[in-house]
Amino acid sequence: MARQSISFTKPNDEWLKSQVDREEYSSKSELVNDLIRQARKQQVQIDWIRTKLDKSEKSGFTEYTKEQILIQSKSLLNG
């Protein structure tokens, strides 16, 4: 595992210490790694949504009403 040296602002350091003190995590390193994992997972979700939005925007507009779109979506989901 790579070893790093990082600095935290006082409020962030106090928050990290409080999480360790409450035994939510065994160390600041474990907590920081968990936060990074969460951020990476969130980025994957954001990228997926962005891809879907880009595809939708490129597909053009529709004349269907929202009710017609809902009916069509439900029928596609139900097979």
Helices and strands as residue ranges (DSSP letters): H 10-21, H 28-58, H 66-78
